Amino acid sequence: MACPGAPCRTMPAGFPERRACGLCRAERVPRGLVLSCVAMRIETQFVRALTLAVLVIAAPGGLLPEAYAQSGNRERTALPVEAPGDGVEEQGGGDDRVESLSDSTRVFLAEVHITGLDPGRLRIVRTEVAFGIGEPFDPLRMEADIERVLSVLEREGLPLSTASVQMIERSGDAPDRLAVTLHIVSGPEVVLRRFDLEGARRTRPQLVTRLAGMKPGMKILRFDPERLRRRIEGRELFETVGLPVLRIAADTSAVVRVPIEEGPPGAFDLVLGYLPPSEDGQRGSITGSGHLALRNPFGRGLTTSLRMNRLPDQVTSLDLSVAWPFAFGLPLGLEAGFSGLEEDSTYGKRAYRGELNYDLAPGMKAFAGFSRESTAPGQAGVRFGPAGRQVAPTAKARFLGLGVRLSLLDHTSNPTRGFYVEMNLESGRKERTEYHVVGVDTLRSRTLLEQQRLYATGRWFAPVFSRSVIVAGVDASVLLSPEYDRSDLFRFGGAATLRGYDEDRFLGRIVGRALAEYRILIDAVSYAYGFFDLGYVDRPETPDLQTMQGIHPGYGVGIRFRTAAGLINMSAALNPESGPGDVRIHAGVSFGL
């Protein structure tokens, strides 16, 4: 029975035909009594009859509203009732029963019946809400369980659901066992109208809508704020992403409001490292790298990265990449890049690459790529090695690759829980042209080599104690080829690959490390840490290198902290092969632009 009145507090503002009557005014039950719940929409004159028709249970010191009626905004309402007098009498109403129990009686929840849900959603609710079956009946626990039921239904795409306790009655013949009947009204389906961004200055709502995997006009079948936040944050376009909030209008259309902190549109990172003197008498040296990154400068998700490294032994590398998610309005991402390496006057290597990626699921991405590589010898590369082969032959190679990336992290900037894994397998053909000595003659030969490359990385984060995190991980790179050249091998060692060793100290066809870190959190982005790396290198024979295999541990401490100037990262690392004075020190600072 509906009656005129002010809009009901338990329904979304402006929702049609939602009016309040006496059913929406919370009343307190007299002290010492816990009265059963009845349906919201019972006419007022039957409230007392149906209330007394169930159980009157003693509850010293406790108060329970006569009924619960929960809805999308999680407010509680109660039926107005009058306390029974000293005697309990049966009202007209068929088989309704009334029983009087002593104040010392304890009652237990034996059954919870749920009506109004389809079998699939009923199974989900039963799995996620326990209801305290077999435990003493607690009205506050029941109210919290109803809250959880509605949270589950909101996540399943029914944010306008309402829940009411229709009846509390004796379960079977046991006087101290209760059976509760909970009725769910699912409400209409909700259609997405748009995304609203809170705190955004450059980012367009259309970009975030696509990042969330949604589009205007679609039915919201499942709304999980935490999952949605992780999906938006996973692209690493924003500093932080808050929990999205679903707002529903009178016409059942929905607006998703997302708090976003964009951060600066660009950043410049400068890292300097000190390498101690080597055993062969070389003096200590300074290494450095600079990284310029533009992140979402125009609000469309475009990112650009330019990195230059100056390494020992006159080695210089350059890497440039551009990424565009949802290129040309399609659900596909494009990435293009260029990398170059000059090793003194031995050889120079250039690589052009492209990638096409697609989001399979939240946090899961598949990608396909290609690369074209060329190697040209320098003055020192045309000389012959001990085996009579040219040290750095001319080469051209083409590769095709497939990969997958899975990331389930609570935060991307400083994770405390979750994991990510990435694997990429490439296959290609290399055409090599070289000179080699046969007897007293110098011959020119051309060789085709089938090559395969595998890249894999993984990290696992888990919180321990109140402000500590442990990190475990693995990195591996594998190259398979009938023959190897120096320019084919992976460069390994240094702050980014194997801490405690000189930058690019090792070359190998198989390189990898297992790592462990213990982090003490200082704030949202700052922490101090200790680490241990265990590296492995397998180097094949090349025209100027001999085979080598070995395990190389490294360890040290570091700190990353935020200052007014930017984010600063400092570390000191050692390895057992050197003395305690041979510390590799790295310091870096990141400036916002």
Secondary structure, DSSP 8 states (H G I E B T S, - for coil): -----SB-TTS-TT-TT-B--GGGS-----TTEEE----TT--GGGHHHHHHTSEEEE-TT----S--EE-TT------------SS----SSTT---EE--TT---EEEEEEEES--HHHHHHHHHH--TTTTSB--HHHHHHHHHHHHHHHHHTT-TT-EEEEEEEEE-TT-TTEEEEEEEEE-----EEEEEEEES-SS--HHHHHHHTT--TT-B-----HHHHHHHHHTT--SSEE---EEEE-TTSEEEEEEEEE---SEEEEEEEEEE---TTS---EEEEEEEEEEESTTSS--EEEEEEEEETTTEEEEEEEEEETTGGGSS-EEEEEEEEEEETTTEEEEEEEEEEEEEEETTEEEEEEEEEEEEEE-TGGGSB-TTSBBSS-EEEEEEEEEEEEEEEES-SSS--SEEEEEEEEEEEEEEEEEEEEETTEEEEEEEEEEEEEEEEEEEEEEEETTTEEEEEEEEEEEEE-SS--GGGSEEE-BTTTBTTS-TT-EEESEEEEEEEEEEEE-SSS-EEEEEEEEEEEEE--BTTB--EEEEEEEEEEEEEEE-SS-EEEEEEEE-TTS-TT--EEEEEEEEE-
